[in-house]
Amino acid sequence: MSFSKLFSALSKTRGAIRGALGRVLQKQVTESTLEELESQLIIADLGIQTVDEIISIFQKEKQENFLSSLKHHLCSVLNHRESFIEEKDLPAVILVLGVNGTGKTTTSAKLAYHYTMNGLNPILIGADTYRAAAINQLRQWSNRLNVRFIANEQTKDPSAILYDGLISAKTAQSDVVIVDTAGRLHTYKHLMDELGKMERIVKTKFPEFTLRSLLTIDAGLGQNSLQQAKKFQQYIDINGAVLTKMDGTAKGGIVFPLYTQTQIPVYFTGFGEELDNLSPFNIEEYVNSMVGN
């Protein structure tokens, strides 16, 4: 995603934040105006901790220095390693996880495109055994990308499909194995337990692969996504997240409580259906797009 597209995608979030700041900066700073600022920043889903820190900066800094100090602080909050998969991690398995409707299948295809463009040899595994359309969709994407695709519509066991896929990946000397999993809610314990089983297969049967779990998060759901992330963490280690459906979200601040409360960093942002509509998360660009100049 180019900076201009990201800037456009975060227009509602930026409008909410700048509107709140503008209204307060035009008034005398009182307890009432600070409460107004706090409520508007919370609506943008920045999270209580980050909002309190912003209020503190607002009280300490001169007006002309506030925006630069705010950006610097927000960038420092999201201080994590830059790449989801680093060279030392290869070969790697990416389990793409999330609740229904967060864009896992499309994200899996976009990841395959991303890593192909970066000179790697990815393989796609269709392990969503509950939705035949997901298998067909991923097969079509793999054909477009000319990427190896593994699925087995004769079984309902995603772990068996994963095992066969990793055998194939070893034979093909694939660098990155991208696994599209079924959408699931934490209330379905047997589905959540499946994730633990898949995790164990990679770690015990294929220790040469680095396992990385990527949570797909609908950017428009805000705090609901944060609660979903916490539930998933009870069953499997989550190494990172991708913000999907970024188009015009007013809740772009969710990246901050996601990291401060769960230590899950965002590594990708995406919108739209095209393969190139996924970009590595750039902290400075995101903050600049969210806050403005």
Secondary structure by P-SEA (a helix, b strand, c coil): ccaaaaaaaaaaaaaaaaaaaaaaaaccccaaaaaaaaaaaaaacccaaaaaaaaaaaacccccaaaaaaaaaaaaaacccccccccccccbbbbccccccccaaaaaaaaaaaaaaabbbbbbbccccccaaaaaaaaaaaaaacbbbbbbcccccaaaaaaaaaaaaaaacccbbbbbbccccccaaaaaaaaaaaaaaaacccccbbbbbbbbbccccaaaaaaaaaaaaacccccccccccccccccccaaaaaaaacccccccccccccccccccccaaaaaaaaccc
